[in-house]
Structures are given as structure tokens and as C-alpha cells.
Amino acid sequence: MMAYAKHNVAYYLIVLSVIPTIGCHRYHLTVDDVFRPTAGPCVLAAHIEAHAQSGRRTPYSGAMVRFFNHDQLVGQARTDSDGVAALSISLPEDVTHYRAEADVQGERCTMEGLLFSFPRDRTVIVCDIDGTISMTHYRELVLDSRDDMWSKPFPDSAEVLTELSARFGLVYLTARPGFLLEKTKRWLRANGFPVAPVVTTPGLAQSLGVEKFKSGRIMYFKRLISTVGIGIGNADTDSEAYAMNDLLPLLIDDRDTKAFRSHAIVLKNWRSVQAFFHANDTILSNPDRLKRAG
């Protein structure tokens, strides 16, 4: 599994760097799914990229992004040099969606994000997508205009994650660029995966630095939610990013390559993941006990 993922991730990034822009839009806005911090305001974030005919995507700075709760404007912020606009705001507990809008050079961009609340006594799992739950066909993922019909889930992955999501918090963390966010969400829904925040990179530059990006995002997650404690992935970059943030790294490797450092627990498939959680549930499901065990 790991060799498969490494080979295709490299190809995926090559495809992303050379394909022409799909569709007629010159600008693309994506928004982050957000989970509420244990205390303090939420941070709503949107990212805008400009598309060249060559296919190159660059951050677009200086755009005013408006954030809405339904039709009520709750605040606005300008995109910075990375194309990111962030708004720190306290929202009522019953708010589960927000919308971002921007007018860029006469083009209206809009997208909706989700807000999630995790119980304070629940361990949160960070889970990779490509090579972990998805046997990704990278070219088709990028080139197909709407849905990713070619990529299939790894056997039992949706069933096991659905079972775990009843007792654990869950966040999908992927090196896919943000313009694939909605397609990724549709694939997750179509294949029976539990609903959870999906976090992508702002752009291709961060996709190339997978370990740095994932480590930074996990560090940010842990500042918001202290119970983030387990990471599931398939690559050495996952293993390192999880370990750097004191997560328990569970790596799925059906070829048993022994390529991970000793801090990682290597499991052959998703049934092995399920068995591991069943055998260690009293520790894994309790954030305090998990921290002490680490």
C-alpha cells in the first residue's frame, strides 16, 4: 500500500502542475471546515486562487471575503499574500454551516463550510485519505469535471471509520489542494464515509511539503482541541507528522515493508485497525489515559 501511494502521489503532483484550468472560472474560492475550540472563538477561513490559462494557480491577495451565517453577514476579511482570509468570531452553538463570498474582478465566488463540535471527553482521530482510505486514481481525480468515479475505497475502511466515529472525533487531513475539496467531500459521501471536517492544503506548494503542512495543521488542531490523540495514515510523512505532535501513529501497510520508525504501530488493513481499537478501547477512547500511556 505504501509503495502504491508514494508512486501515485508523485504522479498526482505532476498532473496538477501541468494540466490546464478546468472550467471557465478565473478564480476559485475554497473554505475550511471548522471545528469549535474548547474555549474561545472559531476561525472561519477562505482561500482564493487565480487561474492562468496555462493551468498555473496562484494565491490572490487583497480580495474582500464576506462571511455569512445563512443570509446574515457576520464579518469580513481580506485575503493575505497566501490568498487566505480569516475571521475570528464567536458563533452560537447551533450554527453548523457558514458561507463565504467574494467578488473578484467582476466574478462572484462562493462556497459553504461546516462547523463541528466534539465532546470534550472524546479522543479525536486524524485520518489521511490517499492511500489510506482511497485507492486514488490521481489523473481522473483531477481531470474528471465533477465526480471521482474511478477511485475506490480500501476494503472495510468506510465501515470501520463509521464505527469509530460513534466513539471518537474524526478529522480528514489530506495533502490534496483546496480546489479538490468539494469533489473529495462528494466522494466520501458517495462511498459511505462518516461526515467529518475535511482539511486540504491551500495550494500546490503546500501539497509538495506534505509533512510540514500536516504537522503544522495538527499543531493548530491541538491548540483548539486538546483531545486530538491518534493519527491514521499509510506513508512515512504521516508517521512523522503524527509523532512530531505526540499523536499515536497507526500506519496501514499490507506489504509489511517495515519502513516506519519504531514509534509507529503498523497494521495490515482496516480489519486490523478495527481489531486494534477493540482490544485497546479503554485507553484509546479516553484522552487522559491515552496521554498517560504515551
JOQUI-V16228 format. One record per residue. N is the residue number from 1. SS is DSSP state (helix for helix, strand for strand, loop for the rest). OMEGA is omega as a letter, one per 40 degrees, with the letter a starting at -180 (none if undefined). Layout:
N;SS;OMEGA
N;SS;OMEGA
//
This chain:
1;loop;a
2;helix;i
3;helix;i
4;helix;a
5;helix;a
6;helix;a
7;helix;a
8;helix;i
9;helix;i
10;helix;i
11;helix;i
12;helix;a
13;helix;i
14;helix;i
15;helix;a
16;helix;a
17;helix;a
18;helix;a
19;loop;i
20;loop;i
21;loop;i
22;loop;i
23;loop;a
24;loop;a
25;loop;i
26;loop;a
27;strand;a
28;strand;i
29;strand;i
30;strand;i
31;strand;i
32;loop;i
33;loop;a
34;strand;i
35;strand;a
36;loop;i
37;loop;i
38;loop;i
39;loop;i
40;loop;a
41;loop;i
42;strand;i
43;strand;i
44;strand;a
45;strand;i
46;strand;a
47;strand;a
48;strand;i
49;strand;i
50;strand;a
51;strand;i
52;loop;i
53;loop;i
54;loop;a
55;loop;a
56;loop;i
57;strand;a
58;strand;i
59;strand;i
60;loop;a
61;loop;i
62;loop;i
63;loop;i
64;strand;i
65;strand;i
66;strand;a
67;strand;a
68;strand;i
69;strand;a
70;loop;a
71;loop;a
72;strand;i
73;strand;a
74;strand;i
75;strand;i
76;strand;a
77;strand;i
78;strand;i
79;loop;a
80;loop;a
81;loop;i
82;loop;a
83;loop;a
84;strand;i
85;strand;a
86;strand;i
87;strand;i
88;strand;a
89;strand;i
90;loop;a
91;loop;i
92;loop;a
93;loop;a
94;loop;i
95;loop;a
96;loop;a
97;strand;i
98;strand;a
99;strand;i
100;strand;i
101;strand;i
102;strand;i
103;strand;a
104;strand;i
105;loop;i
106;loop;a
107;strand;i
108;strand;i
109;strand;i
110;strand;i
111;strand;a
112;strand;i
113;strand;a
114;strand;i
115;strand;a
116;strand;i
117;loop;i
118;loop;i
119;loop;a
120;loop;a
121;loop;a
122;loop;i
123;loop;i
124;strand;i
125;strand;i
126;strand;a
127;strand;i
128;loop;i
129;loop;a
130;strand;a
131;loop;i
132;loop;i
133;loop;a
134;strand;i
135;strand;a
136;loop;i
137;loop;a
138;helix;a
139;helix;a
140;helix;i
141;helix;a
142;helix;a
143;helix;i
144;loop;a
145;loop;a
146;loop;a
147;loop;i
148;loop;a
149;loop;a
150;loop;a
151;loop;a
152;strand;i
153;strand;i
154;loop;a
155;loop;i
156;loop;a
157;helix;a
158;helix;a
159;helix;a
160;helix;i
161;helix;i
162;helix;i
163;helix;a
164;helix;a
165;helix;i
166;loop;a
167;loop;a
168;loop;i
169;strand;a
170;strand;i
171;strand;i
172;strand;i
173;strand;a
174;strand;i
175;strand;i
176;strand;i
177;strand;a
178;helix;a
179;helix;i
180;helix;a
181;helix;a
182;helix;i
183;helix;i
184;helix;i
185;helix;i
186;helix;i
187;helix;i
188;helix;i
189;helix;a
190;helix;a
191;loop;i
192;loop;i
193;loop;a
194;loop;i
195;loop;a
196;loop;i
197;strand;i
198;strand;a
199;strand;i
200;strand;i
201;strand;i
202;loop;a
203;loop;a
204;helix;a
205;helix;i
206;helix;i
207;helix;i
208;helix;i
209;loop;a
210;helix;a
211;helix;i
212;helix;a
213;helix;a
214;helix;i
215;helix;i
216;helix;a
217;helix;i
218;helix;i
219;helix;i
220;helix;i
221;helix;a
222;helix;i
223;helix;i
224;helix;a
225;loop;a
226;loop;a
227;loop;i
228;strand;a
229;strand;a
230;strand;i
231;strand;i
232;strand;a
233;strand;a
234;loop;a
235;loop;i
236;helix;i
237;helix;i
238;helix;a
239;helix;a
240;helix;a
241;helix;i
242;helix;a
243;helix;i
244;helix;a
245;loop;i
246;loop;i
247;loop;i
248;strand;a
249;strand;i
250;strand;a
251;strand;a
252;strand;a
253;loop;a
254;loop;i
255;loop;i
256;loop;a
257;loop;a
258;loop;a
259;loop;a
260;loop;i
261;loop;a
262;loop;a
263;loop;a
264;loop;i
265;strand;a
266;strand;a
267;strand;a
268;loop;a
269;loop;a
270;helix;i
271;helix;i
272;helix;i
273;helix;i
274;helix;a
275;helix;i
276;helix;i
277;helix;i
278;helix;a
279;helix;a
280;loop;a
281;helix;a
282;helix;i
283;helix;a
284;helix;a
285;loop;i
286;loop;a
287;helix;a
288;helix;i
289;helix;i
290;helix;i
291;helix;i
292;helix;i
293;helix;a
294;loop;none
//
